[in-house]
């Protein structure tokens, strides 16, 4: 592992996530450490994943006066577009695909960098590190790195000289007869795509990548000091030795049981002793002919026992996914009072533009989720489309308002003829246009001051022709997504937009929505709520917005040069 050296700078300002964070700065690093200000030590701030900062110095009355304090340029290949910077004791930490940066949070001065180069190549953007007990935990490929937060040197007691082959170790511990000690997890499609969660001496590491044709996503409990593994949960049980096997086994055919990666950080309820996370789609994404059935535990929200990893409850929001509508935002925990009753809930937002809300102790829906008949006609050979899908309803007994478009209203009459309703399977020879935006990676926020839950979404559409694959892909065969279609169209006449929608989680009613610019149909960053009655939201075109948390009124807009 290289450490403590400067990396080349790009000529383009890419530190927009940092710029946004420093808009909150007003004290020196030492003063920040002593002022009672809030440390942001994890991607979603706290165990609830609620992204609520109990700070009100910047509020609805003065947010319009914010100005840029500083910016920082990373290397040309250091993609930080989806990273959430941490701020602990006046130091800002952020993580690109291959480099960990430490900066003075007030001045932007670089304190140190550490290059993560011990293992195989990284893959895709990263979403930031985690700060635990003075150390920074970052990741690249399928490896986890422990770095001393004061000077950027490896924590040599962790793993092998500061690097832990956590996914490889987990597979060998759980399936010793199937995965040899020298296995490279990248060869069978595994990546770490999210920072770990942490509580009471245990770190919870999640592994994806569904498109890598993995034999189930992994939730790995490990010791942050040594890297010793405590337990492993597989999101697609492969045999009787796995938690949930009796439930999942009948929901698959005889082909490979693959997919269900865990893309984003888990949430934790200490009082209940439960850990919550969301899972991705099965693979291939558009041809389910080799996987008849609901395909548990893909597209699900899952609660595990914190101490043992035992399955406590699950809810599958999409059965037998044929649309790549995986749950890739983190779950958010919330407590609200409704009609004199305290509701301890958990919510998850999907790529299908629907918000799902449960009682987090039992997994029972707060309001009805109605299994609803959906289109089942298909010309994909051997495909058996699941006949129903659960649709969240509000307290009035009608479907909740989606946070983005589930059916495209197109200006072109010829294109409109191709538009299909939600849950229409794609065809092998006819272009159907289906809404394909939803919530990607940016987890919802919740404000205990307003009692509202805030969901970032995307209005977008896609049309593709399915290339049947059956069970032909090998474990780890990359491009499971791209290999499953022959043509794809992003619908240029329907430009994407970003949405920010506020919901009352007890009733399922929507309170307000803002529609903002977008550049692509892909991921948008999540929002941040504050005690100043503000919601902050970034957009792909570099927009940084502040809205009144109760009313949705836009109070501030700053235009940065890159995606935020």
N, C-alpha and C positions, 0 to 999 in steps of 0.2 A: 504494500500500500504506500503510495506516495503521500507526502504530507507537507504542510506548511510552505508550499511554493505558490507563487503567483501563476495564474493562468492567463493566456492571451485574451485580450478584450475584443469584442466585436465593435464595429463602428456604428452599430444601431443600438439605441436604448431599448433593452428588453426587460428591464427591471421594474415593469409597471406594477407588479404585485407588491414590490417593496415600496414604490412610490406611494401607493395607496395606504399601506400600513403606516408610513411615516407621516402621513397627514394627521395622525393622532398624536404625534410626538410633541412635547413641549418642555421636557425636562432633560437634564444631562443623564448619562448612563448611571452615575452614582445616585443621583436624586431619584431616578426611576426605581432603583433597587430599594430605596428607603421610604418612598412616598405612599406606600399602600396602593400603588397602581397595580393593574392586573397583569400577571404573566400569562402569555399565550404559549403553552408548552406542548400542545398537541394539535393536530390538523383541525379538528372540530372543537377545540378549546377545552372541553371538559368531558366527563364520563357520559353525560347525557347526550353528547353530540349536538347540543342545541345552538352552538355558535352565538350565544348571548353573552356580551361583555357588559358587566355591571359597572359601566363608566358613564358619567353624564356631564363631564366638563364640556364636551362637544355635544350639542343638543339641537333640538328643532329651532331654537331661537338664534343660534350663532353659526350653524353649519355652513351657511352661505359664504362665510368669510374664510373658509379653508383655502390655503394655497399650497403649492408644492414646496416641500422643504429641501429635498435632495433626490437624486436618482443614482443608480449604480448600474454599470454595464458588465454583464457576464461575458463569458467566451462565446464565440460565434456558434459553437455547437452545443452550448449549455441551455437547453430548453427549460424554462421555468414557467411556462404559460399556465400550467395547472397547479403550481406549487403554492401552498399556504405557508408564508414565512412564520417562524416562531419568534417571540420576543420574551426573553427571560433575563431578569436582572439587568436590563439595559442593553443586552446583546441580542442582535437579530441573527437567526440561523435560517438558511434556506438551502435547498437541495435540488440540483439539476440531475440530469441523467448520470453524470459521472463525477460530479464535484460537490462538496459540501462547503458552504461559505459562512463565515462569521463576520458580522459587521457591527459597528457602533450604531445603535438604533437611532441616535439623535443626529449624528453627523454624516452617516453613511460611510465612514472610514472603514476600509477592509482591515480586519484584525488577523485573520488567517484563512487559509483554504486547505482542504484535504481532498486529494484525488482518490476516488474509489476505483481501484484498478486490480484488485486481487483475483477476481474471477472472470467469468465470461462477459460478453457484451451486454449492455443494458438494452431495454426494448421499450420504446414508447416514452411518453412523458411521465414524470413522477409528481407526487402530490405533497412532498415535504417530509421532514423527519419528525421524530418524537424526542422530547427532552425528558430524561428520567435520572434523578439523583445526581445531577452534574454531568451526565454523559448525553451525547447525541447519538440516536440510533437512526441510521440511514440505510438505504438498500440500493442494490444494483443487480440486475438479473434475478437470480434466485438466492442471493447471499444477503446477509444482514451484517452491517458494520457498527461497531461501538467506538465512538470517538470522544476523547476528553473535551468537554465543552470549553475549557479554559485555554487550551493551546493547540487543539486539532490533532493530537497524537493518538494512536490506537490504544484502546483499553485492552492490554495484553491478556488479562485474565478471562476475557470473553472469547469463547470459541477458540480458534487458532490464531493467536496474536492479533485479536481484535476483529476477526472475520469469522462469521458462523455460517456454515453451509446448512442453513436451517431447514430448507425444503428437502434436501437430500437426506439429512438426518431423520426427519419426520417420516419420510417414505420407508427408510430402512427399519426404523423402529416399529412402524405399524404393519408393514408387509415385508418381513425379512426374506421370505421365500420368493418374492416377486421382483425386488429391486436390490441389486448388488451394491456393496459399499462404494464402488467407484462410479456409480451412476451420476451422470450430469443431468440435473432436472430440466435444463433447457432443452435437452434432446427429446423429452416427451412433453414439451410445451409449457412447463411451469415458469412463472415469473412472479415476483412480488411487485404489486402495483399500488400499495398503500402503506402508510406508516403504521407501526403497531400501536395497539392500545395497551394501557398499563394500569394495574391496581394491585396494591398490597403484595409486592414482591413477585408478581407474575406479569409477564409480557405476552400479549396475544397477537400473533403474527398471522396474516391472511395471505393465501396464495391463489392466483388465478393462472391460466388464461384460457377461457373457454374456446377461443378460436385456435388455440394450440392443440386442441383435441386431447385434453388432459383427462385422466380417469378420476374426476371429481376435484372440486376445490378443497383446500385444506385450511382449517383453523388450528393453529399450533400454539399451545401454551408452553412458555419457556422461561427459564430463569434469566433475568436481565444481567446478572453478575457473571454467570458462568456459561450461559447458553444451553444448559441441560434442559431436555424436553420433558415436560410433565405429562401431557396428553395431546392427542391429535384427533380431530373430528373430520371425517370425509363427507362432503356435501352430497355425494352420490355413493351410498354404501355399495361396496364391491363384493361383500360376502357376509356370512353370519357373525363374523368377528366385529363388524362395524355397527355403531349406534344407528338405530332407525332401519335396520335391514328388513325387519318384518313388514314395516310400512312401505318401504320403497321397492322391494323386490317385485311385487306384482305389477308395478307401474312401468315396467320396461319389457322390451322384447328380448330376443336372444342375441342381438348385436352388442356392440360396444356401448358401455354406459359412460358417457363422456360429457364434459362441460361443467356448468355450475361453479365457475370460479368465483372468488370473493374479491371484488374490485376495490372496496372502500372500507374505512375503519369501523370496527364494531363499537357499539354502545354498551354501557354497563350499569345495572341497577344494583348497588351494593346491598341495600336493604333486602331485596328479594334474592340476592345471590345469583343473578341471571346475567348472561351476556347475549347480546342481540346482534345479528348481522343479516345482510341480504345476499342472495346468490344470483348468478347470471344464468343465461340460457343454456339449453342442451346444444349439442353440435352433431351434424351440420345444422345451421340455423334455419334453413328454408325447406329442407327435405327431412321429414321425420319418419320416412317409411321403414327404417331399420330400428325405430324406437317407439313402437306402438304403446299407447297409454299416456298417463299424466306426466311421467318422468320426474318423480320426486328425487331429490329436493331442489330441482332447478326452479328459477324464478320465484323464490320463496323468501319469506322472513322467518328466521329461526331463532329460538331461545335455547341456550345451553346452560347447564349448571356451571357456575364459575370455577368451582373447585375440581370437578371430575370430568367435565365435558359431556356429561349425559344429556341426551335430548329431552327437553321439557315440553316444548310445543313448536309447531310450525304452521305456517299458512302459505299456501301456494297461490300467488296472485294471477298467474297465467299457466294454464295446463297445456302441455305439449306445444311449447312455443314454436311457431313457424315464421316469426317476424323479426327475430333478433331484438326482442323487447325485454332484455334482461334487466334485473334490478341492480343498478350499479351506483346508486347513491347510498350513503350510509343511513341507517335508521336513526330517528330522533326521538328522545324520551321527553314527555311533558306531563305536568300536573295541572289540571284545570278544575274549577268548581262550576257545576251546572245543576240548577234546581236544588241547591243545598248539598249536593253530593260531590265528593272529590273523586275525580277520574284520574287514575294513573295510567297514562296511555303511551303507546309507541306508534309512530307513523313511518310510512315508507312511500316515496314517490317513484313512479315507474316511467319507462320510456314510452308507455302507451298513454301518457298524459292523465293518468288516474292516481288519486291519493288514497292510500289504504290506512285505516286507523283501527287499532286494537287496544283492549285492556292488556297491559303488558305482563300481568301476572299469569293470565290464563290463555291468552291468544284469541279470546272471543272478540268478535268485532264490536266496536262501540255502537255503531248503527248497522243495519242489515247490509250484508253483501250477498246479492242475489245471483245465483247461478242462472245465466241467461243464455238462451239459444243463440248460436252464431252461425254464419255461413259454413257449410261443410263441403261444397262442391270443389273438386280438385282434379287436375289431370296429371299430377305427379304420380308415377307408377308406384303402386303399393301403399300410397299414403292413406291413413285413416285419421281424418281431422277430428279433434276432440269436440264434442257437440255443444258444450257450454263453457262459459267463462264467468268468473265472479265479478259483478259490477257493484262498486260501492254506492250505497244510497245514503241520503241524509236523514235527519230525524223526522222529516215530513214524509218519508217513504218514497221519495223520487230519486232518480240517479243524481249523484253529486255532479256539480259543474266541473268539467275537465279543466286543467290549468293550461292546456294548449289544444290545438285543433286535432280532433279525431276523425274528421272528414274534411277534405279539401274543397273549398268553393273557388273554382278557377274561372278566370275571365274568358279563356279560350273555349268556345263551345265544343270543339273537337276533343280537346283534352278532358273536358268535363265528362264526356261520355266514358272515359277510361277510369274515372274516379270510383272508388269502391268504399263501402262502409268499413268501419273498424272490424278487425278479425277476419277479413276476407283473405284466404290463402293466395299467395302468388301463383302464377301460371307458368308453364314451360314454353308457351308459344304466343301469349297475348299479354301486352303490357297493361297491367292494372296500376293505377296510382293510389297509393295508400299513405295516410299520414304516418310520418316517421320522424318524430322529434323527441318530445318528452323531456325527462329529467336525466341528465348524464353527469355523473361524478360529483357535481356541486350539491352537497347535502342540504336539506331544508334547515331553516333556522326557526327558533321558537322564542317568543318574548313573554316571560311571566308577567310583565307589566300590562301588556295588551291582551294576553291570553290567545294570541293569534299565532298560527304556524305559517311560515313563509316558504313558498316553493318556487324554485327557478326552473323554467321549462323552455322549450324551443318549438316554435311552429315551423314545420318543414314537411316535405313530402318526398317520396321515392317511388320509382317504377323499375321493376327488374323482371327478368325471365329466369326461372329456376333451372339450374342444371342438376338433374338427379344424380345423387351420389350414393344412396343406399348406405351400406356399411363399408365402403371402399377405403376410407381414410385410415391411415395408420395412427397409432398413438403418437402424439407430438408432431404430426404432419402440419406444418404451418399453412396459413392461408385458408383455414376452414371456412371463413366467411367468403373470401373472394372466389374460391373454387366452386361455390355453390350457386353461382349465377353466370349467365353467358352475356347479358347486357344489363346495364344499369343507367338510369337517368335521374338526376337530382331535381328535375322540373325547374328549369331556369325562369320560367314565367311566374313561379311562385317563390319569390325570394324569402329566405328564412327570417324570422324575428325571434327575439328573446322575450319571454314573459316572466313576470314576478307577480305571484298571486298569493293573497292572504286568505286563510281559512280559519273558521272557528272549529277546532277539532272535536268539541263535544257534540256539536250539531251537524257538522259536515257542511255548513253554509259557507259560501265564499263571501268575503267582506269587501275586497277590492282587487283590481288587477292593473298593472302597468305593462305596456308593450313597448319594447326597446329594440334598437338595431341589432342585427346579427350579420355574420359574414358567411358562415358555413352552416351545414345542418348538424354539425357535431356538438361536442360538449360545451357547456357553459359553466362558469364558476358559480359557486353557491353564494348565498347572501350572509350578511352579518347583522345581528340585532344588537342594540345597545340600550342601556338604561336612560339614555338621552332621548328616548322615543324615536329612534332612527333605525332605518334599514338601509344598509349599504349594498350595492350590487354593481358588479363589473360586467362588461360585455366584450365580445370578440374584437370589436372595432376600436377598443381602447377607452370606451366610455366608463366613467366612474360616477355613480349616481347615489344620492341620498334621498330617501323618501320618509315622510312622516309615517311612523309605524302603525298608527291607528287609522289614518285616513287614506294613505297612499299618495298624498300630495308630494310632487317633486319639489325638493328644497335646494338641491345642489347638483351640478354636473361639471365634471372636469374631463377634458379630452387628452388622454395619454397617447403616445405614438404606437403602442402595441397592445395586444390582447391582455385583458385584465381578468 
